[in-house]
Amino acid sequence: MATGIKDRIAIIGMGCTQFGELWDKSPEDLIVDAFEEALADAGLDRSQIDAAWMGNALDDINVGNSALPLAHALRLKSKPVSRVENMCATGTEALRAASYAVAAGAVDFAVAVGVEKLKDTGYGGLPLRTKGLANDLWMPYGSAPGTFAQLAGAYTARHGLAAEDLKRAMAHVSWKSHQNGALNPKAHLRKSVDMETILNAPMIADPLGLFDCCGVSDGAACAIVTTPEIAKSLGIANPVTVKAIQLSASHGWEAGYSEWDGAFVRNTREAAKNAYAEAGIGANDLSLTEVHDCFSITELVTMEDLGLSADGRAIFDILDGRYDRDGAMPCQSDGGLKCFGHPVGASGLRMAYEIYGQLQGRAGDRQLAKVDFGLTHNLGGQPANSVAAVSILGRLN
């Protein structure tokens, strides 16, 4: 049986740009900004980088189909570069590729970059759908809010919950993210919002209101990985290590609708189960999470899919403050997709950036008192046709 990559990868440098409407920045500018922060953090020279992976999901207009813009922007002379894409799990996919290359012994230092200029892709930053089975299944209800609104309806029906209770729990999810994002100098939306404003906001797709939806952002994030042995030789005594990276992709099961009622995301459950096994920990061993809150309902359901709340209990745990920054299991300490932003190709690495900073005690006003393990979760696509990615970071044992 495969042993996985637990503690075989050390993250020695990370960088992240400001997220937002960055009209004056090109994708290459953002790549350079994130990389230079990561390179300085690692204390390396760019000549020491052996290979690089670029995650970019939707920005063919600006970036193109290859990773050559990465090589040009970073001046990686004659080094191998690759582009990866896996919907909203693209940033984590880039980290997985770089980590696997190091774990295999193929390279000593690898770079993972995620970048997206969503604001430049068209109206609202939402690209037009293309033909094909995967895309036809991507947004079956016409839009992302419309599709995820179905998750809310199915969840309420399955657990016999009052619609008003669900709405208030979703509002708390968004309120929490705004509280955290207000403390984050790199977040797109840095304004706290009161509960009544959230509850009375215009409806987008019932029951999702304006504040239940994440925004459209530009940004980039970067990680530099090596082995723990090399990290120690560089003077890093107790480096941040990758405990697990797991992906689970739809294969058509959900579309049958014979067993699946639309109230949970099976791929998240599968990826989480495999990640906990690879890391050798349980859900309750986590110190914090960064999850894919493209909509407030997504975060709510994900708490159950990750095993952090019992089925049907997430709304009560949320309202009790379990996932607040000062709660038992903080979630979205950096503001999440909701407030940090969601440049699709960068989001997975942005999540890792927050966990990495928290593990090193460098999260500023957001710093948590005790951090041992942090989990990131991406959901690419939508509940019935998705790629779920779960990674766990910690320190070298």
C-alpha positions in Angstrom: 0.0 0.0 0.0 1.3 3.5 -0.8 2.7 5.4 2.1 1.9 8.9 0.8 4.0 12.0 1.2 3.6 12.8 4.9 6.6 14.8 6.1 8.5 14.2 2.9 7.9 17.8 1.7 8.9 21.0 3.5 7.5 24.4 2.5 10.3 26.8 3.0 8.9 29.9 1.3 5.5 31.4 0.5 4.2 34.5 -1.1 0.8 36.0 -1.8 -0.2 39.3 -3.5 -3.0 41.6 -2.5 -6.2 40.2 -3.9 -8.8 42.5 -5.5 -9.6 44.4 -8.7 -6.0 44.8 -9.8 -6.5 46.5 -13.2 -3.0 47.9 -13.2 -1.4 44.4 -12.8 -0.9 41.8 -15.5 -0.8 38.1 -14.6 3.0 38.2 -15.0 3.2 41.1 -12.6 1.2 39.1 -10.0 3.3 36.0 -10.6 6.5 38.0 -10.0 5.1 39.7 -6.8 4.1 36.3 -5.2 7.3 34.6 -6.3 9.6 37.3 -5.0 8.0 37.2 -1.6 8.3 33.4 -1.5 12.0 33.5 -2.7 12.9 36.0 -0.1 11.1 34.0 2.6 13.0 30.9 1.5 16.4 32.7 1.4 17.1 31.2 -2.1 18.5 32.5 -5.3 16.2 31.9 -8.4 19.1 29.9 -10.0 18.5 27.2 -7.3 14.9 26.5 -8.6 14.8 23.2 -10.5 11.2 23.2 -11.8 8.0 25.1 -11.6 4.3 24.5 -12.0 1.7 27.2 -12.8 -1.9 26.8 -11.8 -4.3 28.9 -14.0 -7.9 27.8 -14.5 -9.9 30.3 -16.6 -7.6 33.0 -17.9 -6.6 31.7 -21.3 -7.2 35.2 -22.6 -4.3 36.7 -20.7 -2.1 33.8 -20.0 -2.5 31.3 -22.8 -2.5 27.5 -22.7 1.2 26.9 -21.7 3.4 27.7 -18.7 5.8 29.8 -20.8 4.5 33.1 -19.2 5.8 31.6 -15.9 9.3 31.0 -17.3 9.4 34.4 -18.9 8.1 36.3 -15.8 10.5 34.5 -13.4 13.5 34.3 -15.7 13.7 30.6 -15.2 16.5 29.9 -17.7 16.0 26.6 -19.4 14.1 25.1 -16.5 11.1 22.8 -16.9 7.8 24.6 -16.4 4.3 23.1 -16.6 0.7 24.5 -16.5 -1.9 22.6 -14.5 -5.7 23.2 -14.2 -8.3 21.4 -12.1 -11.1 24.0 -11.8 -11.2 25.7 -8.4 -8.7 23.1 -7.1 -6.1 24.4 -9.5 -3.9 26.1 -6.9 -3.7 22.9 -4.8 -3.1 20.9 -8.0 0.1 23.0 -8.6 1.2 22.4 -5.0 0.6 18.7 -5.4 2.6 18.5 -8.6 5.6 20.4 -7.1 5.4 18.3 -4.0 5.3 15.0 -5.9 8.4 16.0 -7.9 10.3 16.7 -4.7 9.0 13.6 -3.0 10.1 11.5 -6.0 13.6 12.8 -5.8 13.4 14.3 -9.3 14.2 17.9 -8.1 15.5 19.6 -4.9 13.6 22.9 -5.1 10.2 23.2 -6.9 7.9 26.2 -7.2 4.1 26.1 -7.3 2.3 29.3 -8.5 -1.4 30.0 -8.8 -2.6 33.0 -10.7 -5.8 34.4 -12.1 -6.9 37.8 -13.5 -10.6 37.1 -13.4 -11.7 40.7 -13.7 -10.2 40.8 -17.2 -12.0 37.7 -18.5 -15.3 39.4 -19.2 -18.5 40.7 -17.6 -18.4 40.0 -13.9 -15.3 37.9 -14.4 -17.4 35.0 -15.4 -16.2 33.2 -18.6 -18.7 31.9 -21.1 -19.5 28.3 -20.9 -18.0 26.1 -23.7 -19.5 22.9 -25.1 -18.8 19.5 -23.6 -20.1 17.1 -21.0 -18.1 18.5 -18.0 -19.1 22.1 -18.8 -22.7 21.2 -19.4 -22.8 19.6 -15.9 -20.9 22.4 -14.3 -23.8 24.9 -13.9 -27.0 23.0 -14.5 -29.1 25.7 -13.0 -27.8 28.5 -15.2 -25.3 30.1 -12.8 -23.0 29.3 -9.9 -25.4 30.9 -7.3 -28.4 29.1 -8.8 -26.5 25.8 -8.7 -25.3 26.1 -5.1 -28.8 27.4 -4.0 -29.9 23.8 -4.8 -27.4 22.6 -2.2 -29.1 24.7 0.4 -32.6 23.4 -0.5 -31.4 19.8 -0.5 -29.6 20.2 2.9 -32.7 21.8 4.5 -35.0 19.1 3.2 -32.7 16.2 4.2 -32.3 17.4 7.8 -35.8 18.8 8.3 -34.5 22.2 9.2 -36.3 25.5 9.2 -35.3 27.8 6.3 -34.9 30.7 8.7 -32.4 28.8 10.8 -30.4 27.9 7.7 -30.5 31.6 6.6 -29.2 32.8 9.9 -26.4 30.2 10.0 -25.3 31.2 6.5 -25.4 34.9 7.6 -23.1 34.0 10.5 -20.7 32.3 8.1 -20.4 35.5 6.1 -20.3 37.7 9.2 -17.4 35.7 10.5 -15.5 36.0 7.2 -16.0 39.8 7.1 -14.7 40.1 10.7 -11.6 38.1 9.8 -11.0 39.8 6.5 -11.1 43.2 8.1 -7.9 42.3 9.9 -6.1 41.1 6.8 -4.1 43.7 4.8 -4.1 41.5 1.7 -7.8 40.7 1.6 -10.0 42.0 -1.2 -12.9 43.0 1.1 -11.7 44.6 4.4 -14.9 45.7 6.0 -16.8 44.2 8.8 -20.6 43.8 8.2 -23.3 43.4 10.8 -25.7 40.5 10.8 -28.8 42.5 9.9 -27.2 44.0 6.8 -26.3 40.5 5.7 -29.8 39.1 6.4 -31.5 42.0 4.6 -29.3 42.1 1.5 -30.7 41.6 -2.0 -31.5 38.1 -3.0 -29.3 36.5 -5.7 -30.6 32.9 -5.8 -33.0 32.0 -3.0 -31.8 31.4 -0.3 -28.4 33.0 -1.2 -28.3 36.7 -0.7 -25.6 39.1 -1.8 -23.4 38.5 1.2 -23.7 34.7 0.8 -21.6 34.9 -2.4 -17.8 35.4 -2.7 -16.6 38.1 -5.1 -14.6 38.1 -8.3 -10.9 38.8 -7.7 -7.4 39.0 -9.2 -4.4 37.6 -7.4 -1.5 35.2 -7.2 0.1 33.0 -4.5 3.3 30.9 -4.5 5.0 28.1 -2.6 8.6 26.9 -2.7 9.1 23.3 -1.6 12.0 21.0 -0.9 12.8 18.0 1.4 12.9 18.4 5.2 16.6 17.3 5.1 17.5 20.2 2.7 15.3 22.6 4.8 17.3 21.7 7.9 20.6 22.2 6.0 19.4 25.7 5.2 19.0 26.4 9.0 15.3 25.7 9.3 15.1 23.6 12.4 11.4 22.7 12.4 10.0 23.4 9.0 6.4 23.4 7.9 5.7 20.1 6.2 3.0 18.7 4.0 1.2 16.0 5.9 -1.3 15.1 3.1 -2.6 16.2 -0.3 -5.6 14.3 -1.6 -7.9 14.8 -4.5 -11.2 13.1 -5.3 -13.0 13.7 -8.7 -16.6 12.9 -9.8 -17.1 9.9 -12.0 -20.8 10.3 -12.7 -22.2 8.7 -9.5 -24.0 11.9 -8.3 -25.7 12.4 -11.7 -27.6 9.1 -11.2 -29.6 10.7 -8.3 -30.5 7.2 -7.1 -28.4 7.4 -3.9 -27.4 11.0 -3.7 -29.9 13.6 -2.5 -27.8 16.7 -3.3 -27.3 17.6 0.4 -23.6 16.9 0.7 -20.5 16.6 -1.5 -19.2 13.1 -1.7 -15.9 14.0 -3.2 -15.1 16.2 -0.2 -15.8 13.3 2.1 -13.6 11.0 0.1 -10.7 13.4 -0.1 -10.9 14.3 3.6 -11.0 10.6 4.6 -7.9 9.9 2.5 -6.1 13.0 3.8 -6.7 12.2 7.4 -5.4 8.7 6.8 -2.3 10.0 5.0 -1.6 12.5 7.7 -2.3 10.0 10.5 -4.7 12.4 12.3 -8.4 12.8 12.8 -10.6 15.8 12.2 -10.5 16.9 15.8 -6.7 17.1 15.7 -7.0 20.1 13.4 -6.2 23.6 14.7 -7.8 25.6 11.9 -9.3 25.2 8.4 -9.4 27.2 5.2 -12.3 25.8 3.1 -14.0 26.6 -0.2 -16.6 29.1 0.8 -17.6 30.1 -2.7 -21.0 30.5 -1.1 -21.9 30.5 2.6 -23.9 27.2 2.1 -20.8 25.6 0.8 -18.8 26.3 3.9 -21.7 25.1 6.1 -22.0 21.8 4.3 -18.2 21.3 4.1 -18.0 21.4 7.9 -20.0 18.1 7.9 -18.2 16.7 4.9 -14.9 17.2 6.6 -16.2 15.4 9.8 -16.0 18.6 11.9 -19.7 18.7 12.5 -22.2 15.8 12.7 -24.6 15.5 9.8 -27.4 18.1 10.3 -25.5 19.8 13.1 -23.4 22.4 11.3 -25.9 25.2 11.5 -26.0 24.8 15.3 -22.2 24.6 15.6 -21.9 27.7 13.4 -24.4 29.7 15.5 -22.6 28.6 18.7 -19.4 30.1 17.4 -17.4 26.9 17.0 -15.9 28.1 13.7 -15.3 31.7 14.7 -11.7 32.9 15.1 -11.9 32.6 18.8 -13.9 29.3 18.6 -12.9 25.7 19.1 -12.1 25.2 15.4 -11.4 28.5 13.6 -12.4 28.5 9.9 -11.3 31.2 7.4 -9.1 33.1 9.7 -7.9 35.2 6.7 -11.4 36.0 5.5 -11.8 33.0 3.1 -12.9 33.2 -0.5 -15.7 35.5 0.7 -13.4 38.3 1.8 -9.8 37.5 0.8 -11.1 36.8 -2.7 -11.3 34.0 -5.2 -8.9 34.2 -8.2 -9.6 30.6 -9.1 -6.1 29.4 -9.9 -4.6 31.0 -6.8 -7.1 30.1 -4.1 -5.7 26.8 -3.0 -2.2 28.3 -2.6 -3.7 31.3 -0.8 -5.3 29.0 1.7 -1.9 27.2 2.2 -0.3 30.7 2.7 -2.6 31.4 5.7 -2.0 28.0 7.3 1.8 28.4 6.7 1.7 31.8 8.4 -0.3 30.6 11.3 2.0 27.6 11.9 4.9 30.1 12.0 3.2 32.6 14.2 3.3 35.2 11.5 -0.4 35.9 11.1 -0.4 39.3 12.9 -3.8 40.3 14.4 -5.3 37.1 13.2 -2.7 34.8 14.9 -4.3 31.9 16.8 -2.9 30.9 20.2 -2.1 27.2 19.3 -1.6 25.8 15.9 -0.5 22.3 15.2 -2.3 21.2 12.0 -4.1 23.2 9.4 -6.4 21.9 6.6 -7.2 23.5 3.2 -10.2 22.4 1.1 -11.1 23.3 -2.5 -14.2 22.4 -4.4 -13.9 22.7 -8.1 -17.1 22.7 -10.1 -20.3 22.1 -8.2 -21.7 19.5 -5.9 -22.9 17.1 -8.6 -19.7 17.2 -10.7 -16.7 18.3 -8.7 -13.0 18.0 -7.9 -12.4 18.1 -4.2 -8.9 18.8 -2.9 -7.9 18.5 0.8 -4.4 19.2 2.1 -3.0 19.1 5.6 0.0 21.1 6.8 1.9 20.8 10.1 5.4 20.9 11.5 8.1 18.2 11.2 7.6 15.6 13.9 
